[in-house]
Every structure is written in structure tokens, then in C-alpha cells.
Amino acid sequence: MKVLFITDVGDETGIGGHVYSVQALVAALSPRIECVVVSLGGAVCPALDALACRRHRLAFAAGRLRRAECARLLEIVRAEKPDVIHAFDPIAGAFARAAARRCGCGLVFTKCGGPNPAGRWPYSYYPRVDRLVLFSEENERYFRTRRRFRRTRIWRISNRIQEGTIDAAKVAALRARLDPARPVVLRIGRISTRYARTAEQCVRLARRLAADGVPAQLVFLGAVQDPAVARALLADLGGQGIVVSDPELVAQAATLLDVGDLVVGTGRGLMEAAARGRVLLAPVRNGLLPALVTEENWAPLFAANFSERCELVPWDEERNYAEIRRALADPECRRRQSAFARHLYEEQFALDPVVDRYLEIYRDAVPERGAFVDRAVHWLWLICRAWRRPLAPPQEVRA
């Protein structure tokens, strides 16, 4: 069996969480089936470039969709002759639908977490496909209760990861920029307004710990997509932390997870931290501080893919803060939290146990039937929304 994976990597960093999901899935499936990867967009994607399978890249400028790129994709699909095309975002999905229909391939979509479609069109639109894999319970509830998707076959297979490696040299280099006497609260993620709530909660935690005389330091590690946000973070942190955006560190940020004693994670970032046995924190919509992830609250946090949309009810701000302080101060408490995080990874986040489920989905996949109107709407959506994205490269900010 051969599966062609197609995803949009955008025109900026090429390091979005969804591309790491593609990377992990292809790496896990490659021993069992033949995999081919096609990336769309102008950014170089280190995660996909690291794969051993055949790869194709279609680079085109934002706002200029030319017929040549569409023809080139069709040429790739006809040459590769995949049994199934698997798309990982609506942008790539428009291309995948056209190619699968022309070449008679099975078609599978994955929605890689994120909020449910909402608001006015085009923001409320999601393609009405025959086979849809979802990462979160939040998304599953939405799609299963919408009449528009009543004929869509839906599987919820939570975002999964393969256990990564640590780059000891880079960890040592980053630690050399920190105070060795103070525990580290690490936040890995793009520096932009998109994750403003998470950043605010992290800064608030760092400032409160400092005010209470708790020795801790906050490290933001990520590509800077909005320099104004990075400057504001540095100003708010004062001497309680730094922003690290070195390209050589950001490109494989997960290899530096051991820098953090506590890790504030969203989506797969939290799962990668769990695999390393880090003490886990996640943002909460109804809190001032990130929540310590525990045996009691991990399930509702997981239901929203450990995102800023999650609410914990009941929520006790002071108890949560006290538990975070205990994790920083008490080695035995930190050890228990570390063991819990590793157990969570093994039971809920490891990728290998779900490989057979993906193979079953691929074996069952058939060419898309009908949906002529929705395919046309899908391309209209692409024209209206998907190419409205900045072309500027990420900028580096040093503390």
C-alpha cells in the first residue's frame, strides 16, 4: 500500500505543530507501508525534510495560485500512483480532493485539533469530506452533531507522538544562559498573539513566584512571529526570564525539553514534555495561571487538546498555585509528577499503539463520491481566506 501525505507548511517558519504530526505518523507507518510526502507553501520545513521517504515540495507565493502548481501536483500523484491521499489541513485538502478525484485515489482528511469552525463565512467553513480523522473530543462533538457531516465517517484518534531524543549539547548551551540555582519553567511555542493567553499566564506565574520569594525563571523558546509581542514579554518579565528565538534552537525545540523542570505545553508540545517526564502545566481559559496537570484534571484538559479553550470546573486558583509551588520546592512531589507525566504519555500519547487503526482507515478509503458543489466552495474558501497570510520571515530576538 502507498499513501501520499500532503500538508501546507505556510510562508513563515515551517514549524507548525501539524507538520510534526505528519512527521511522526509517516515515521511510524514507513516500516509497514510506502509513504510519500508533499508539502505546499514557501517555507522550508525541517521536520518533513528529515524524513527518509520520498518528498516533493510545491512552493508558491501567497496570493498567487498558479495553474502550474496544480498541474505539478497532479503530475506527482500520477507518477507516484498512491492508493490513498491523506491531507492534514483545509489548504492542502483542496489540492488533495482535486488530485484524488482525477487519479481515482482514496481520500482521508485529518483536522489537527484547533477550534471548531465558527463565526461568519469563510471562517465557519470546513470541507464536507467522506473520511475525517479528529484529534480532540472537542472537535468530535462538533462534527458528530452537525447535520452537514452526517454522512462523514469520523474517527477520533488523539494526536500522538513518537518519543524524541534530547540534544545534550544544545541543552547545555541554553542552560549556560540561565541561572543554575533557579528551577526553569519552560514554554515552547511561537511568539505571537495567537498564544497570548498562555504567555500572559506564564508571565503572571513568574512574577507571582518572584514576589513570594520562590527562586524560578521563565524561558520562552520559539520563533518570533510578532516582534511587538516578544518585546512586551521581555518588558513584563523583567529579570524573571528570557525569550530565546535562535533559529538553530527553535528548529528542533523539542530536543531541548530537558532544560525545563516544569513545562507549559499546548497540544503536542505538552505530549512531548510528558514523554520526557517533565512536570506539566497547561493554559486554562478561566484561570489567571496555567494549571498543573494532575490525575484529577488531565482528562478535561485533554478533551480540548491542552489548548487555551479549556475550562476547568471547579477551578481553585490558590490551590493550583500552591501545588505548583510544591512541585518546585519538593523533590519528592516533583518525582511523583514526573512519573505521572510519563505514564500519561505511555497510555494516551504514544503513537505506535494506533498504527493499526490508521492502516484500517487506509484500507477502507475509496475515492470521494459526488460533492461537486462542496469542492467548488472549498476552492472559493481557499481564494477568500487561505492566501491572506504574511510573507515576512520570522525574526530573531535575543534577551
C-alpha positions in Angstrom: 0.0 0.0 0.0 1.2 3.5 -0.8 -0.1 6.7 0.9 0.7 10.2 -0.2 0.6 12.7 2.7 0.0 16.3 1.8 0.2 19.4 4.1 0.5 23.1 3.9 3.6 24.5 5.7 2.8 28.2 5.1 5.1 31.0 4.2 6.8 31.7 7.6 8.5 29.3 9.9 7.6 25.8 8.5 7.5 24.5 12.1 3.7 24.4 12.9 2.5 21.6 15.2 0.6 19.9 12.3 3.8 19.2 10.3 5.3 17.4 13.3 2.1 15.3 13.5 2.7 14.4 9.8 6.4 13.7 10.5 5.6 11.4 13.5 2.9 9.5 11.6 5.0 8.9 8.5 7.9 7.7 10.6 5.7 5.3 12.4 4.0 4.0 9.2 7.0 3.7 7.0 8.0 0.2 8.2 4.6 -1.0 7.2 3.6 0.9 4.0 5.2 3.1 1.4 4.9 6.8 2.2 5.4 9.9 0.1 5.1 13.4 1.4 4.1 16.6 -0.5 4.5 20.0 1.2 2.8 23.2 0.0 4.0 26.7 0.6 7.1 28.8 0.6 8.7 27.8 3.8 11.4 25.2 4.3 10.1 22.6 6.7 12.9 20.9 8.8 10.5 18.3 10.2 9.5 17.0 6.8 12.9 17.3 5.3 14.2 15.0 8.0 12.0 12.1 6.8 13.6 9.2 4.8 10.7 8.7 2.4 10.3 10.4 -1.0 9.4 14.1 -0.6 8.1 16.7 -3.0 7.8 20.5 -2.4 5.5 22.8 -4.2 6.5 26.4 -3.3 4.3 29.3 -4.4 3.8 32.8 -3.2 0.9 33.7 -1.0 -1.9 35.3 -3.0 -0.7 33.8 -6.3 -2.1 30.4 -7.0 -0.9 29.5 -10.5 -2.2 26.6 -12.7 1.4 25.3 -12.9 1.5 24.3 -9.3 -1.9 22.5 -9.6 -0.6 20.7 -12.7 2.6 19.8 -11.0 0.8 18.2 -8.1 -1.3 16.1 -10.5 1.9 15.1 -12.2 3.3 13.9 -8.9 0.2 11.9 -8.0 0.1 10.2 -11.4 3.8 9.3 -11.1 3.6 8.1 -7.6 0.3 6.2 -8.0 -0.7 6.2 -4.4 -3.6 4.2 -3.1 -4.7 6.9 -0.7 -4.1 10.6 -0.3 -4.1 11.9 3.3 -4.5 15.7 3.8 -3.8 17.4 7.0 -5.3 20.9 6.7 -8.0 22.5 4.5 -5.5 24.3 2.2 -3.8 21.0 1.3 -7.2 19.4 1.3 -8.4 21.4 -1.7 -5.4 20.1 -3.7 -5.9 16.6 -2.4 -9.5 16.4 -3.4 -8.8 17.5 -6.9 -5.9 15.1 -7.3 -7.7 12.2 -5.7 -10.7 12.7 -8.0 -8.6 12.9 -11.1 -6.5 9.8 -10.2 -9.1 7.6 -8.5 -7.3 7.6 -5.1 -8.9 7.1 -1.7 -9.1 10.3 0.3 -8.6 10.9 4.1 -8.6 14.2 5.9 -7.2 15.0 9.4 -8.2 18.0 11.4 -5.2 18.6 13.7 -7.0 19.9 16.7 -7.7 23.7 17.0 -11.1 25.4 17.5 -14.2 24.3 15.8 -15.4 26.2 12.7 -17.2 29.3 13.9 -18.2 32.8 13.0 -19.1 34.2 9.6 -18.2 32.6 6.3 -15.4 31.8 5.4 -14.3 31.2 9.0 -17.3 28.9 9.6 -16.5 26.6 6.6 -14.9 23.2 6.8 -14.9 20.8 3.8 -17.6 18.1 3.8 -15.4 15.1 3.2 -16.2 11.3 3.4 -13.5 10.3 5.9 -12.3 12.5 8.7 -9.8 11.9 11.5 -10.0 14.2 14.5 -7.6 14.7 17.3 -9.8 16.1 20.1 -13.0 15.3 21.8 -14.0 18.9 21.4 -13.9 18.6 17.6 -15.6 15.2 17.6 -18.6 16.6 19.5 -18.9 19.4 16.9 -18.7 17.3 13.8 -20.9 14.4 15.0 -23.7 16.8 15.9 -23.7 18.8 12.6 -26.2 17.6 10.0 -23.8 18.7 7.3 -21.4 15.9 8.3 -24.0 13.2 8.9 -22.6 11.1 6.1 -19.0 11.6 7.0 -17.2 8.7 8.6 -15.4 10.1 11.7 -12.6 8.6 13.8 -11.2 10.3 16.9 -7.5 9.3 17.2 -5.9 11.7 19.5 -2.7 13.5 18.5 0.1 11.0 19.1 3.9 11.4 19.1 6.9 9.2 19.0 9.4 9.6 21.8 12.0 12.1 20.8 15.7 12.5 21.6 17.4 15.2 23.5 20.3 17.3 22.1 22.6 17.4 25.2 24.9 20.0 23.6 22.1 22.4 22.9 20.6 21.8 26.3 23.9 22.7 27.9 24.3 25.8 25.7 20.9 27.1 26.7 21.4 26.3 30.4 24.6 28.3 30.3 22.5 31.4 29.6 20.4 30.7 32.7 20.9 30.9 36.5 21.9 27.3 37.5 20.5 27.9 41.1 16.9 28.6 39.9 14.4 26.0 38.6 13.2 26.6 35.0 9.7 27.0 33.8 9.9 26.4 30.1 7.4 27.4 27.4 8.0 26.2 23.9 5.8 27.8 21.2 5.6 30.5 18.6 5.8 34.1 19.9 2.6 35.6 18.6 -0.8 37.0 19.5 -2.3 33.6 18.8 -0.9 32.3 22.1 -1.4 35.5 24.1 -3.4 33.9 26.9 -0.7 31.2 27.5 2.0 33.8 27.5 0.1 36.1 29.9 -0.4 33.2 32.3 3.2 32.2 32.2 4.4 35.7 32.9 1.9 36.1 35.7 3.1 32.9 37.3 6.8 34.0 37.1 6.0 37.4 38.6 4.0 35.9 41.4 6.7 33.3 42.2 9.2 36.1 42.4 7.0 38.2 44.6 6.7 35.3 47.0 10.5 34.7 47.1 10.3 31.4 45.1 13.5 31.0 43.0 12.3 30.2 39.5 13.0 31.5 36.0 10.8 31.5 32.9 12.1 30.7 29.4 10.1 31.3 26.2 11.6 29.3 23.4 10.1 29.8 20.0 10.1 31.6 16.6 9.1 35.2 16.9 6.2 35.9 14.5 5.3 39.2 16.2 8.3 41.3 17.4 6.0 43.5 19.4 4.8 40.5 21.4 8.4 39.5 22.1 9.3 43.0 23.3 6.3 43.1 25.5 7.2 39.7 27.0 10.7 40.9 27.8 9.4 44.0 29.4 6.9 42.1 31.5 9.4 39.5 32.6 12.0 41.9 33.9 14.7 39.8 35.4 12.5 36.7 35.8 13.1 35.1 32.4 14.3 35.4 28.9 13.0 34.9 25.3 15.1 32.6 23.1 14.5 32.6 19.4 17.8 31.4 17.9 16.9 29.6 14.7 19.2 26.7 15.4 17.4 26.1 18.7 13.8 26.8 17.6 14.0 24.4 14.6 14.2 21.4 16.8 12.9 22.8 20.1 11.6 19.5 21.4 15.2 18.3 21.7 15.7 21.0 24.5 12.8 19.9 26.7 15.2 18.8 29.4 16.0 22.5 30.0 12.7 22.8 31.8 11.9 21.5 35.2 8.3 22.5 34.6 7.0 22.8 31.0 3.9 24.8 30.0 2.6 23.0 27.0 -0.3 23.1 24.4 -1.2 20.3 22.0 1.6 18.0 21.0 4.1 20.2 22.9 2.7 19.0 26.2 2.7 15.4 24.9 6.4 15.7 24.1 7.1 17.1 27.5 5.1 14.2 29.1 7.3 11.7 27.2 10.3 13.3 28.9 8.7 13.1 32.3 8.6 16.8 32.8 6.2 18.4 35.3 3.3 19.5 33.1 1.4 22.8 33.1 -1.4 23.8 30.6 -3.3 27.0 30.0 -6.9 27.3 31.2 -9.5 29.7 29.9 -10.9 30.6 33.3 -7.7 30.9 35.2 -5.0 33.5 35.9 -2.3 31.0 36.0 -1.6 27.8 34.0 -2.9 24.7 35.5 -0.7 21.9 36.9 -1.7 18.8 35.0 -2.7 16.1 37.5 -4.5 12.8 37.6 -7.7 14.7 38.6 -7.8 17.2 35.7 -5.9 15.8 32.7 -9.0 14.4 31.0 -10.9 17.7 30.5 -7.6 19.4 29.5 -7.0 16.6 27.0 -10.6 16.9 25.6 -9.6 20.4 24.3 -6.2 19.2 23.2 -4.5 21.1 26.1 -5.4 24.4 24.5 -6.4 27.8 25.7 -10.0 27.0 25.1 -10.2 24.6 28.1 -12.1 25.5 31.2 -11.7 23.6 34.5 -14.8 23.5 36.7 -14.5 23.8 39.6 -11.3 25.9 39.5 -9.4 26.8 42.6 -6.7 29.3 41.7 -5.0 29.3 45.1 -4.9 25.5 45.4 -3.4 25.3 41.9 -0.7 27.9 42.8 0.1 26.1 46.0 0.6 22.8 44.0 2.9 24.5 41.5 5.0 25.9 44.4 5.1 22.4 46.0 6.3 20.9 42.7 9.1 23.5 42.5 10.2 23.1 46.2 9.6 19.4 47.0 11.8 16.9 45.1 9.5 14.0 46.0 6.4 15.9 44.7 8.3 16.6 41.5 9.3 13.0 41.2 5.6 11.9 41.5 4.5 14.4 38.9 7.3 13.3 36.6 6.2 9.6 36.9 2.6 10.6 36.3 3.6 12.5 33.1 5.5 9.6 31.8 2.5 7.2 32.5 0.2 9.6 30.7 2.5 9.5 27.6 2.6 5.7 27.6 -1.1 5.3 28.0 -2.5 8.2 25.9 0.1 9.8 23.7 2.4 7.1 22.3 1.9 6.7 18.5 2.8 3.0 18.0 -0.5 1.6 19.5 -2.6 3.4 16.9 -0.7 2.5 13.8 -3.1 -0.4 13.0 -6.1 1.9 13.2 -4.6 4.1 10.5 -3.9 1.1 8.3 -7.5 0.0 8.6 -8.7 3.5 7.6 -6.4 3.5 4.6 -7.6 0.0 3.5 -11.2 1.2 3.7 -10.6 4.5 1.9 -12.3 5.0 -1.5 -12.4 7.9 -4.0 -14.7 10.8 -2.9 -18.2 10.5 -4.3 -20.2 13.4 -5.6 -19.6 16.6 -3.5 -19.2 18.7 -6.7 -20.7 21.8 -5.0 -18.7 21.5 -1.9 -15.4 21.1 -3.9 -16.3 24.4 -5.7 -17.0 26.1 -2.3 -13.7 24.7 -1.0 -11.7 26.4 -3.7 -13.7 29.6 -3.2 -12.8 29.4 0.5 -9.2 29.0 -0.5 -9.3 32.1 -2.6 -11.1 34.1 0.1 -9.0 33.2 3.1 -6.1 30.8 2.8 -3.7 33.0 0.9 -4.2 36.0 3.2 -1.1 35.4 5.2 2.1 37.4 5.7 5.2 36.8 3.7 7.8 38.2 6.2 10.2 35.6 7.6 10.4 35.0 11.4 12.6 37.5 13.3 15.1 36.6 16.0 15.0 38.3 19.4 17.8 37.9 21.9 17.4 38.8 25.6 
